[in-house]
Amino acid sequence: MTPVPQKNETPVVASDQGEKAKQKQAIDAANDSTDIAALMARELAKGPPPGWTPDDLMDGDTLTRLCPRCGAAAEWPDCEGCGFRFDEPGEPPAEPTEPAGEAIGPAGNLSGFDPTAHRPREKRERIGGDLERVREALSYIPPDPREKWVHMAFAVKSELGEAGRAIWDAWSQQSDSYTASAAREVWKSASATGGVKGGTLFHEAKLNGWRETDPPIPPTPAELAERQRQADEQAAKERAKSERTQAETAKKARLILESAPQAEPGNPYLSRKGVAATATLFEIEASDAARILGYPPKANGAHLAGRLLVAPITREEQITSLELIDGDGRKAALSGSGTKSGGYWLAQPLPEGSGEGLILPVAEGVATTLSVLAATGYPAVAALSLSNFSKTLKAMRARHPRATLLLLADLDKKTGTAAPDAVKAAKASGALLIAPDFGSDRPDGATDFNDLHQMAGLDAVRAQIERVIVAAGWQEPLPEPDGTPAVEVNTDAAGTDEPSLSGPFPPAGERPCYVVLDDWTEHKGKKHRPGVYACGAKERPDGGFDLFETWFCSPLYVDAITFDGQENNFGRLLRFRNPLKKWREWAMPMELLSGSGETLRAELLAMGVDLDPYQAKKELPAYLQREHPKRRMHCALQTGWTGDSFVLPDVVIGPSAAGVIFQSGERQHDEYTTAGTLDGWKATLGALAVGNPMLMESLSAGFTGPLLAKCSAEGGGVHHYGDSSTGKTTLIEAACSIWGGATYRRSWKGTANGQEAVAALFNDNLLALDEISEADPREVGSVIYQLGNGRGKQRASRSGAARSVARWRCMILSTGERTIATTMLEGGHRAKAGQSVRMLDIPVARRYGAWDDLHSMTSGAAFSDAIKRAAATQHGHVGRAFLERLTRENQDFSATLEQIKAMPLFAVSGGEGQDKRAAARFALIGMAGELATEYGLTGWHQGDALKAAALCLRLWQAERGTGNNEQREVLEKVSRFIERHGDSRFSDADATADSKVYDRAGWWKDGPGGRQYLFNADGMREALTGFDFKRALDVLQGAGAIDPPKESGERARFERIDGRGVKVYRVYPDKLTDGATAGGEHGA
């Protein structure tokens, strides 16, 4: 038991709840004593008793202590007067100031204590309500992309109201895409009571490095209650205002439609776009529309004129607004906040039913939607803006849950790819993304399917849509358009023994099954969280059913069945939403469902899927195997080319991209990251390469990987070597920026098996290996052969059968302070010719290390730092833009490469030997740089990349020499053997006196042409160690260093020395030197 404390005694605190209750009684007894002030002054300054938390307090009670800093009575865990925290180390306790008498109530207890009375006003500020705090936090957040920019408007307005507009607008102007009109519209549409609050702003700022120096104290319960009351009041006012505005806008829309006849074929806008009107389009004179509206409709400050096309905007089966379009393409929706958001235009009425078998295209604009309707015959929908795609697709998914949704995206004018917001909307809804393909020579301004329609006709539109649908696994080609829905839609309810239940969950007759909810949903008076539910039914004795729904994971869809080209490696394409509310896809190998499924759950958890720790073990494997979607997709097990498309871990680029997915059992593929913009890369790294051939060659090599397969070229690479701190690693970082950030670069440190796995990861692309000194010199030679040949080791499976061999084709960039040959010699191996030609040694010794032109910077180190900063902030985009163009090229790249190889820049003497192979690689590097320049990605002049590659070829030749490297090595090795042992292991063949020579290698003779060396058989084989003996003799003979063979083919000649006959190889030393200098052309 805990004794009742006497005066000046410290209570003893027990660990269990019952003992804590007794402890409280003891404190109450002490409070009734006449010496309470002295007791409190000593005891309440000690902080919370051990093991106590706010949850331990009795109803209506508080845990109160005297603050050791200011002496005021305060509730644990902190003093509201000065901010001191009892549970953190603080200043030494100060003597209480005029204690307790005034702070404590009349009877000496704490009943009259008002904590807010001693709280300074400046400490009672509302969290986030400070203008400077918001301004400082906002300064850490980039204003792009648009979604983040809009969210910050809501967050700032939530914190500061209209007072925050100037701060948000000034921050917005940092964006290159800022316009004052767009900022006004976004701020106007932002709601102070919307879903994005100030916490989002401060969280985002902290992710970008912001730290609070003096966090404000949390508000009191009374302040929280008052704040909630004000927020509810403001929300009610805004809702009422919005409802009035929307009702007024809908009324004006109805008045215009009553006065507007159906659109005629001669409508100016429809004629300009080459499309036909439908029954859901109307037209009206601009003056009549202005009269009804009470204001002239305008777009970007210009009044709409002439005969206007009228497209009704529908939301939840009701017309909420109109889009008005004049003959020049100016568009304006009726004024009224929120009347267009989430609305859409129907090109023709949609069929009833769940959408089973229905293909439903959703495009952005009216003209594009009409082109798609005319080309396919499918009932098409217009989202009317890029930002409205997500809501429109969500509405279509809710209306037709079993339909196949197509998102017909416009191209970004700068990048020529589908806009990021469209990609995001397609992922969130499970829609099939289709963008128009104008080929590699897309005209300026050509961005949508209506442009394609006008340029190439409806057949081209139809063919492109059909190609993507078929490639994505929907095998049936499109039917001929006839103006009616393309499919028969089944509107019959599923047969059950009871009426269908309204809401998201099916009746008993359709169970067991699984239902996915994207949002919180109320059903039969109960709110259901987003996620996947196992729906079951238990039969009762009376014949009825008890229905139940069991949640086991966050929203997760099975969109497709995946398999490889040999119809193996089956998987499922999963689509799910992570805790950041972002949708992502993952092609899951079915083998992860084997056993307990623990590996699968671990991968999903790591990617952000919430799982019930008990229910998911049972229901998740059953759900994934029960679902058999109609869509079929080809899975790629490694990056690189798959047909006419290029596979990256997170995206597939190319005409058939919709039918291909990267499938891996692991989530960690962070090499291909993006940051900054394409223009940012071009303005920094692209610009800095001008005047710097080494940098330009490295960047060109970065573009070369995808061209290897296009040219049927062998893999291989370039090794930059030189002194420390000359810019070698900077060269490789710059090249990596084409495809990713810091995680893209790899190291030479690793085993041959490890390098094999790395090479497979960078198939058909750049493999960047930094610092060869970190490699085991004994393995360097075998790794070079392995990487260049593009094949891994042959291994056996568990059954003993041969496993499939890993294959790849890479462009390798390597760095180090030593050459390949020097590194191998350290490991006791001689570099063979085949190794030296697979990895070409290039010295890095320009005017400023690796640089020739510092672009007004003070030193080579400063220039290197500028490149590193640019690579860290601008990366990943240019490689994807390069693939967007390359995947749509139809030219014969092999023929183009042959033309470049024939140029004088890459001319080498001799036949088809090693020099030719090196010249071909540099020609390919130059071609890649020129192609990127032609695509508008680098900012270089035409021909610059070829000149930079040719310069590196000459540097390689200058270091190595011309001709066949293996022939030169044979001649040099025999010459070195003579220099080393000529006086010790050889003697005069004509000497009469007996001369003792240990470990004799032969004799020498002096003649009119100089000294000749007569090698015995053992000496010659020793001198040629490491080479094929017969082939080495051929090299020596070809150089004239030994006599040609006799008719019998034997090269050794009979000589009588010291009275006995021996067979020797006569070597002419002067020919060794001449031959090594001249070289030759023998293939390696």
N, C-alpha and C positions, 0 to 999 in steps of 0.2 A: 504493500500500500504506500501511497504518497502522503507523508505527514503534512499537516497544515503548517504553513510557514509562520514562524514567529516574527516579531519585529526585527528588521535588519537581516533577515535570512533570505537566501535565494531559493525559490521553489525548485524541487527536483522534478524533472519532466519524464514521464513514462513514454514508452514507445507505442502502445496500442491505443485505440480510440477511447476505450473505457477509462483508461488511466488519464487520458487527456481531459476527459470530462471532469474527473476528480480534481485534476490540476486546476481547472477553471474555477471550481468551487473554492479551492484553497486561495486563489488570487482574489476572489470576491470577498472572502473572509478577511483577507489582509486589507482590502480596500475599505472595509468598515472600521478599521482601527483608527486611532487618533493620530498616528504618525505616518499617514499615507503619503504626504509630500516628500518626506525623507526617503521612504521606501521607493517611490517612483523615481526620484532623482538618481538613485543608485541602480535600480533594477531595470527600468525601462530604457536606459541608454545602451543596453547590451545587445540589441538586435533581436531577431526572432529566436525563440527557443529551438534547440536542435530537433530536426525532423518535422517542424511545423510548416505548413503551407496554408494559403488562404482557404483551401478546401477543408482544413481541419477546424475552422471556426464554427461556433454554434450560430444558429439562426439569430440575426439581429445583433450579433456581436462583432467587434473589431479587435484586432491585435494592435495595441498602441504602445509606443515607446517615446521617450524624450530624445530629441535630436542632439547628438553630441557636438554638432557644429553651431547651431543657433539657439539651442535650448528649448525650442518649442515642442509641444506634444504633437506627435504625428502618427498616422496609421502606417504599419509595415506594408510594403517593403521600402518606402521612401518618404522623405520629408517634403511636403508640398510647399513649405515656406522657402527653403533654400535649395532643394533638389538633391540633398544628400541621400544615398542609397545605403540601407543597413546591411544588405547582402553583398556589398562590394567593399574592398579596402578603401578607406577614406581618410580624412584628416584626423589627427588625434582629438579625442573628445574635449570640447571646451567646457569651461565652467558654466553651468546654466545661468542665463541672465534673468534676473528677477523671476525665478522659475515659476513654477507651477501654480502659484497663487491665482494669477489672472487667467492662465490657460485652462485650469481645472475648474470644474463646476462647484457650486456652493457647498456640497457636502464633502468636498475633497475628492470625489470620484470624477469620471470623465464624461458624465452624461451631458454636460453643457458645452462640450468642446465643439467648435465649428472650424474644421480644418481650412476652409476657404478664407476665413478671416485673417489668417497669417500668411496667405499666399500672395506674393507680389503680383500686381496686375500684368506685368510683362511676362510672367511665367505662366499665365493662364491663357496664352494665345492659342488659338485653334491650330491643330497640326496642319501644316501645309498652307495656312492662310497668309503667310508672309510673302509679300511680292518678291522680295530679294531671294528668298529661298527657292521659290518657283523659278525665277529667272536663272539662278545659278544651276539648278538641277537641269533645266531645259538646255542650257548651253553645252551639256555633255552628250546630248542625244542628236544624232544626224537626222535631218528633216526628210530623208528618203528611206524607204519607198513611200508611196502615197498613203498606203494603209496606216503606217505609223504616224504620218503627218496628220491625218484626220483624227486618229485616236488621241493625239496630244491636244488637239483643239477641244475635244470633249473633256479631257482631264483638266486642262487649264481652266476651262469654263466652270467645271465642277468645283474647283478650289477657289477661284477668284471672281467668278461671275464675269460681268462685262468689263470689270477692271483689268482682267487679264488679256484683253484683246491686243493691246499694244505690244505686250511681251511676246505673245504667240506670233503676231504678225512679223515682228522684227526677227524672231528666230526662223520663221518660214522663209525669209528672204535669202537665207544661206543656200537654198536649193537652186540649182540651175534652171529648174522647170517652174519657178515661182511666177505667178501672175497675180496682180492685185485683185482682179475680178474673181478668179477661182478662190482666193483666200477669203474674200467677202462672202461668197456663197457657202464655203465650208463652215466659217464661223457662224453664219446665220443659221445653218442647219444643225449645228452642234447644240445638244441639250445639256444643261447643267445637271440634270437628273438622269442622264443616260447611263448606259451600262459601264462606261469607262470612267473611273474615278481618279482622284489624285494619287492614290496608291500605285496605279499603273505607271504614272509619270515618274515617281520617285524610284520605283523598282527598275524601270528602264534606265534611268540615270545611273543607278548603282551598277547595273550590268556594264555600263560604259565608263566606269571608273570614278563616279561621283561619290564623295564621302561627306557626311554631315559632320561639321566641327562642333556644333552645340545643339544637339537634337532637342526640340521643345518637349515640354512635359505633356503627357497624355491629358486629355480633357477630363473633367469630373463627370460623374454620371448625370448630374443635372445639365451640364453643357451638352453631353451626348444626346440627352432626351430633347433638349431645345433644338439642337441641330437637326435631329431626325424630324421634329415637328415642322421646322422651316422647310426641310427638303420635301416632305410630303405635301405641304401646302403649295410649294412652288411646282411640284410635279403635277398636282391637280390643276393648277392654273394653266400649265403648259399643255396638258392633255385637253382641257376644255378649249383652249385657243386653237390647238391643232385640229380638233374635231370640227370647230366652226369653220376654219379655213378650208379643210378638206370638203366639207359639205357645200361651201360656197363654190369651190372649184368644180366639184361634180355637177352642181346645178348649171354653171356656165357651160360645161362640156355638153350637157344634155340640150341646152338651148342652141348651141352651135350645130349639133347633130340634127336637130329638128329643122334647121335652115339649110343644111348642107346635103345636096344630092349625092348619089354614088359617083365615085370618080370615073371619068371617061378615059378612053384610050389616049386622047390627045392631051392629057394632063402634062404640064410643062416638065415637072420633075420626073414623072414616069417615062416620058419620051426621052428625056436626057439620059436616063439610066437604062433604057432599052428593055423595060419590063412591063408586064401587063397588070392592069388593076384587078383586084378581087372584090368580092361583095362586102368585105370588111373595111374598105377604104372609101373616103368621101372627099369632097372638095368644096372650097368656099373662097370668095374673094377676100383679100386681105382687109379691105375697107369694111366689109360686113362683119368680119371677125372682130375688128377693133371696136365697132359699134356695140356688139353684144358684150364684149369683155369690158369695155370702158377704158381700154388702153390699147395702143398699137403693139402687137407682138413683135419682139425683136430678138436678134441673136448677136452676141458680141458687139452690142451697141448699134447695130444696123437694123432698120425696120424691115420686116418681111414684106414682100411686094407681089402683086399679081394674083394669080389663081393658086391658092394654097391646097396642098394635099393634107388631108386630115386622117390621122391614124388613132383610133380610140385606144386608150390605155386601160387595161383591165387588171383588177386585183381582187381576189376572192370573189370572182364571178360578177363583180360590179365595175362599171366604168367610173374611174376616179379622176381622169384627166385626158388630155389630148396632146398628141405631138403634131405640130404644124410645120410644113416644109414648103418653101417656095421653089420656084424654078431654078434658082441658083444653088440650091442645096442648103440654104440657111434653115436651121431647125430651132424651134422653140416649143417648150412645153408650157401649159398654162401656169400662171403664177400660183404659188401656194405650197408651203413647205410640206414635204412628205407625200405629196399626191402622186409623184412618179416613182418613188423608190419602192421596189418590190412589184411594180406593175409591168405589164408586157402587152405587146400587140399580137393578136392571132391572125395569121394570114387566112385562115379558114377555121370554122368551128372544129373543136377537138372531139373525137369520139368518146363515148362513155366507156366505163369499165376500168379494170386495173391496168390496162395497157399491155397485157400479155401478147407478145408478137409485134407490138407497135414500135416503130423507129421514129423518134421525134426529134427533129433538128431544131436547135436554138441558135440563132445568129444575132449579130449586134444591131444592125440597121435595117430599115424597112426594105431598101433596094436589095440588099444582100439576101434577106429572107425571101423576097419574091423570086430571085434568081435560083435559090435552092429549091423552092417549091416547084418552079417550072422545070428544073432539071431532074428532080426525083419523084415528084408527086406526093411526097410525104407532107402531112400537115405541119407547117413550120411556124416558129414563134420568134418574135423579135424582142430582145431584152432592152433595146433602145439606148443602152450605154454600156461601156465596159465594166463600170463599177456595179452595174445591176445584174450581171450574169449570175452571180452566186444566188441572189434571192429568186431570180426567175427559175433557175434550175431546181432550187429547193421547192418552189411551188409546183413545178412540173412533176418532180419526184413524188410529192405528196398526192398529187392528183392522179398520176399513173405510176404507182410504185413498181410495176413490173415492166415498164417500157424501157427500151434502149435509148438513152439520151445522147444526142450528138451536139457538141459545142463547136459551131463553125466560127473560128476565131479570125479576127483581122490581124494582119502583120504589123509589127512595130516598124515605123518608117525608117528608123535608124539601123536597127539590127536585122530587119528582115525576118524575124522570128515571131512566133505567137506571143502576144503580150503576156507578161508574168501574171497579171490579174486573171486572165483567161485560163492560164495553166492551173492556177490555184483553185479557181472555181470548178474546173473539170475534175480535179482530184477530190474536192470536197463532196461532189455529187455523184462521182463514179461515171461521169459522162465521158464519151469518147471524143478526144480533142482532134479536130481536123482543121488544118490551115491551108490556104491556097498555095500552090507550088507554081511559081512563074519561071522556074529554071534559074540558071546561074546569072542570067542577064535580066533581072527584074527591072522593069522601067520605074523611074521615079514616080512616086504617088500610087503605084499599083499595090494595094494592100488587102483587098477583100475578094470574095467570090463574085461579086457583081463586076469588079474590074476584070476578073478572069473571063466572066461571061461575055463582056463586051470585046475582049481581045481575042478569045479563042472559041467562043460559042458555048451553048448549053451542053453539048456533048463533052467538052473538056471538063466542065464543072461536074457533070454526072460521073465521068470516068475517075476523076480524082476522089470523089466521095466514095464511090464504089470500091476503089482500090484500097482505101483505108479500112472500110468496113470488112472487106474480105480478109485483108491482112490481119485485122484485129480478131479474127476468129469467127465472124458472122459469115458463114460460108455462102449463103444464098446471095446471088447478085441482085441488084435493084430491079424491080419490075419496070416495065415501060410506063412512064407517067401518062395518066389519062384524066388528071384533074380530080380523081377520087382518092380516098385513103388507100395506101399501098397494101394494107393487110386487113383481114377480117379480124375484128377485135371481139373477143369473147366477153360478153357482158353478163353471163349467167353466174349467179353466186354458186359457190361450192355446195354440193349436196350434203346436207346435214340433217340430223333429226331434231334440230331446234332452230329457231330463227337466228339470223346473223346478229351478232352483237355489235353495236357501234363502238368506235374507239380503236385503239391500236392492236388489241389482242383478239385472236380468233375464237370462234365458238368451239365447243367440245369436239365436234365432228372433224375439225381440222387439226386436232392435236394428236400426238405430240409434234411440236414444231419449235422453231426459233424465230424471235422477233427482235429487230434492231431499232432502237429509238435514238435519234440524234440529239434530242433536247428533252428537258424536263417535260413530262406529259402527265396530265391528270386523267385518271380513268376510275370511274365508279367511286368518286370521292377520295381517291388516294393518289398522291403524287409519285410518279415513277422516275427515277433518275435515268440519265442517258446511259445506254449500254445494250448488251445482248441478253435476252431473257430466254430461258428454257421454259416453254409453256406446256403444262401437262394437265391432266384431268383424272380425278379419282371417282370411280363410280360409287354411288351411295346405294344402300339397300333398297331405296324406293325407286331405283332406276335412273335417278338424276345424276348430275355430275358436280363435283366440287372442283372448280378451276383454280389453278395456282400458276404463278409466274416467278421464276427464280433468276435473279441477276447474277451473272458470273464474270462479266468483263465489260470494259468501256466499249463504245461503238466500234465495231469491227465487221467489215463486209468481206465476203469471198466473191471476187469479181470475175475470176477466170481460172481455167485449168491450164497449167503450163507444162511443156515438155520440150526436149531438145530435138535436133534434126534426125536422130536415130530412134525417136519415140521412146526415149528413156528419160531418166532424171525428172520424173513427174513432180509437179508442185502445185501450189495454189497462190494466186495473186491476191494478197490481202490489202485491204484499204482501211486505215484506222486514223483516229484523231488523238494526238498526244496531249499532255496537260497544258501546252501552250496554245491549244485550240487550232493547231495546224494539222491538216490532213496529209498523210504520206502513204506511200505504197511499199510493199515488200513482197518479193516472190519467195515464198517459203518452200523449201524442199520437203516433200512428203516424208522423207526418211526421218525428219525430226519428230514425227509422231510415234516412232517406234519406242518400245519400252515404256517408261513412266511419263515420257513427254517433258521431263524436267528441263532439258536443254531448250526446247521450244519456249517454255514459259519464261525462262531466263532471258532469252533474246527479246521476247515481246515486252517484258518488264523494262528492259534496258532501253527499248525504243519508245517507251512512254505509255504502253497499254496498262490500264489498271485491271488487276485480276483478283477475284475473290480467292483467298488462299485455300479454301476447301472445295467450293463448288467448281472452280476452274479445272481442277485435276480430273474431274469426271466429265463435265459438260464441254469443255473446250475441244478435246480431241473428237468427241462425238459430233459437235457442231461443224468442225472443219471437214470431217469426212462425209457428213450428211449432205453438205451443200455441193451441188454439181451444176455450176452455171453453164450456160450455153457457149459462152465466149471461150475460145481457144487461143493460146498465145505461144509463140516460139520462145523458149528461154535460152539465153546465152550464159554460159558458165564462166566466161571471162570477157574482159573488155575487148574492144576492137571491132572489126568489120563482121557483120552478119548480113549477108546479101548486100543490098544497096544502102544499108543503114549502119551507123556507127554507135556502138554500145558503150556508154559510160555507166558507172555504178548508180548514178541518180537520174539519168536521162538517156533516152535513145534518140538519135538525130538522123533524119533521113526520110525518104519517101514512104518507107514501110515501117516507120517507127512505131505506129500504133499496134503492130502485131508482134513486137519483140520486147522482152523484158530481161533485165539482168537478174539472175537467180543465184543467190549465195546463202549459205547457212550461217553466215556471220554478218553482223551489222556494221563492223568497223571498216568503212571504206571512205576515209576522210582525205584521200589524196586530191580528189578533184573538187576543190572548194572554189568559191568565188568571192570577190570583194571589189569595191569600187565600180568602175564602168569601163566599157570598151573605149570610149573617147579618152578616159583618164589614162589607160594603158598606152594608147597611141601618143598622147601628148607628153608622156614621161619616158617610158622605156623605149618606145619607138623612136622618139625624137633624139634621145641620147645616143642611139646607135649610129646616127649619121656622123660620118667622119671617123668612126671607130670600127674597123673591119673585124676585129676579134669579137666584139660584142654583136655585130651584125651577123657574123657566121654562127655564133652560138644561138641567137634567136632564130635564124633560119633553120638550124638543126632541130630546134624545138618544134617547128612545123613539119618536119620531114617524116616522122613516124607513120602517119596515116597514108603517106604516099608510097611506102615500101610495097604494099600489096598491089596498089594501082599500077606500079611499074614492074612488078614481078622481080623486085630487087632483093638482094640478100641483106640480112641484118648485119650490123657492125657499128662502129662508132669512132669517136675522136677523143683522144686523151690530151688535155692541156696540161703541160708541166712547166715548172719554173720555180724561182725562189719564193720563199714565204712572203705573204702580204703584197703580192703583185696583182691581185684581182682575179685569181683563178676561181675561187669559190663564188665570187660575185658574178662571174660569167654563167655559172651553172644555176645560180639563183634567178638570174634574169630569164634564162631559158625555161625554168620551171614555172615562172609566172604566167606563161602562156596557158598552162593547164590547171594550176593550183597554187597554193600558198606554201608555207614553210614545211608542211607535212608531205609535200610531193617529193622533195629531195631525199634520196637514200644514201647510205654510206657503203663503202667497200667492206666495212667490218662485218664479217659473217662467213658462214660456211658455204661450200658449193651448193648444198641442198637448200640453204636459205636464199641464196641468190637465184636459184631456179624458181622458187615460189615468188620472189619479187619480180622476176622477168615476166612470169605469166600474168601478174597483176597489171603490168604496163604493156601488154600485147598491142601491137600496131601503133605504138606511141613512143614518147620519149622516156628513156630510162636514164635517170641522172644519178651517178655514183660519185660521191665526193671523197677525196683523200685516200689514194691507193695505199698510203703508208699504213693505214689501219688494217689492211688485209694481211692474211697469212701469205707470205711470199711463196711458199711451197704450193699454194693452191691457185695463184693468180693465173698461171698458164692454162690450167684446166677450166677455170671459170670463163676466161676469154673465149676459148673454143666453144664452151657450152652456150654462152650468151650469143655469140656470133652465129652458131649453127642453128639456134632456135629450137633445140630439143633437150628434154631433161633425161635423167637416168632411166634405164629400163629396170623396173621393179616387179616383184611377184606379189600376187594377191594372197589372201589368207589360204586359198585353196592350192596355191602353188602356180596358178596360171599367170600369164603375163598381164600386168595391168596396162591400161592405156598410158601412153607417154605424154607428158605435158609438152605443149608446143607454143611458140611465140615468135614474134618478129618485132624487133625493137631498134630504134635509133638510140645509141648509147652516147652520153656525154660523161666524160670522166675527168678527174683532176688529181694532181699530186705533185710533189716536189721532185719526183724521179720518173724516168721513163719506164715503160713497160719492161724493157729488157733489163734495166738496172735492178728493178724490183725483183724480177725472176732470178737474177744472178745471186741476189741476197739469199734466196731460198735454195740455191745450189742447182738451178736449172738454167739452161740456155734458151733464150727466146727463139722460137722457130719462125720461119718466114710466114707461115700461115697465121700465127698469132699477131705478128707485127702488122700484117695487112688487114686483119680484122679490127684492130684498134690502132689508129694512126696517131703517132706522137707528134704534137704540135707545140713548139716552144712558145712560151708567153714572155716575150721580151721586147715590148714596144717602147715608145718614147717615155710613157709614164706607167710602167708595168704592163698592164693589158690594154692601156688606152693610148690613143693618138691625139684626140681632141677632148679637152676637159670642159668645153662649153662654158667658158668664163669662170670655172671653179678654181679654187686656190691650189689644189693638189690632187694627186691621184687618189689619195685616201678619201678626200671629200667627195670626189666623183663616185668612188665605190659606195660610199655611204648613201649618196643620192639614189643610186640604183637599188640598193637594198631597201631603202624606205619605199621607193616606188613599187618594188616587187611585193612588199608586205601589204600595201594598201590597194594595189591595182592588179588583180590576178584572176585568172580563170575564164574571163569573158571572151578574150580574143580567140582562144582555142575553140570554143563552141561556135563562135561566129565563122571561123575557118571551116569547121565541119559542115555548117549549114550550107555553105556554098559548095564545098567539095563533094558532098553527097549527091548533089544535083548536077554535077558536071558529066558531060557525055563524051568529052574529048579522049583521044588515045594518048595517055600520059607516057606510055613506053616510047611511042614515036617522038614525042616532045623531048624526052630525055636523050634519045639518040641524037637529035638535032643539037642539043646543048653540048653533048660530049664531043661532037664534031667541031665545035667552035675553037678558034685558036687559043682562047683562054685556058682550055683544058687539054690542049695537045701535049702528048708525051712521046718521046722517041721509043722506037722498038715495036714489038708485036703485041700479043695479048697477055702480057705478064702482070706483075704486081703493080707497076706504075699505072697500068690501065685500070686496074680495079680501084686503086686509090682515086684516080681522076674521076671515075664513074661515081664514087661516093660524094666527092665534093661537087660534082655537077648536079647530083640529086639535091644536095643541101642548097645550092644556089637556086635550083628550080623551085624548091619549096618557098624560099624567101621571095622570089619573084611572083609566085602565085599569090602569096599573102598580100604583096604590094598591089597586084592586080585587083584583088578583092577589096582594096581600100582599107586595109587593117594596119598598115605600118607607117604610112606617110613617107616612105622612101621613094627615090627616083627609080624608074625602070632601069635595070642593069646594075644597080648598086649591089644587090645581093650576090649576083654572079661574080662581080669583081672581088668581093670579100671572100667568097669561097675559093676563087682561083688563087688569091694571095696565100691562103692557108695551104693550098696544094703546093705552091712553090716553097713555103716554109718547111713543109714535110720533106720535100725532095732535097732541100739544102741540108737538112740534118741527116738524112738517111743516105743520100746519094741516089743516082739513077740506076736502073737495071734491076736484075733479080737479086734480091737480098740474100737468098740462100747461097747462090753462087759466090757472092762476095764474101760471105762468112766462111765458106770452104777454103777459099784462097787465103783469106786473112788468118785462118787458124793454122794452116800449114806453115805460113810465113812466120807466125809467132812461135811455132814449135821450133823452127830452125834458129830463130833469134835466141830462144831460151836455152836450147841444148846443142847448138852448133859446135861449141868448143868442148863440151863435156861428154857427149854421147856419140860423137862422130870423130873419126881420125882419118889421116891421109891414106888413101887407098894404094898409093904408089910407094909408101914407106917400106923399106926393107927390114928395118928393125921392128921387133915385136913390141907393139904398144898396147898396154892394158887399158881397156875401156869398160867401165862397169855399166851394166844395163844398156848395152850398145843398141843404138837405133839405126846405124849405118856408117857410111864413109863419105869422104868428099874427094873431089878431084879438081885440080885447076887446069883450065884449058884456054884456048884463044878467046873464047866467048865469056870467060869468067869462071867462077867456081860452080861446080855442080854437086848436088847431094844425092848419094846413092842410098835410098832407104831400104832396109830389109823389111820383110813382110810384117813383123811385129811392130817395127817402128812406124810404118805407114798406117797400120790400123790404129795405133795409139794416137797418131797425129790427127786422124779423122774420126776420133771418138765422138759420138753424138750424131753422126751422119750415116746414111746408108752408104756402105763402102763402095759398091759398084757405081752408084750414082755420083758419089764424090769423085771417083776416078774419071767419070765422064766429064765432070766440071773441070778438073785439072787438065784433061786432054783438050777440052774445048778452048781453054785459055792458053794452050801451048806450053803448059808447065811440065808435062810429062810427054814421053814419046807415044805415038799412036800404037795400037796393039799390032801384034804379028797376025799373020793370016789365020792362025789358030784362035785368035781373039785374046790371047794372053798378053798382058801389059808388062809383066815382070820380065826383065832381060838378064841373060846369063853374063856374069863377069867373073874373071879370075883375079882374086885378091889374096895376096900373101901365099901364093902357091895352091890355093884351093878355089873351087868354083862355087859361086853363090848366085842366087837370083835377087835382083834389086830393082827398085823403081827409081829411074833417073829423073830428078826434079831440077828445074831451071829457076832459081830464085827470082831473077829479074822479071820473068813472066808472071810470077805470083803478084807482084806489085802492079804491073800493067793491067792484069786481068781484074784485080780488085777495083782499080780506078775506073776501068771501062765498063764493068758490069756486063749484063746480058739480059736476055728475055726468055726465062724459063718459067713457066707457070708454077704457082704454088698450090 
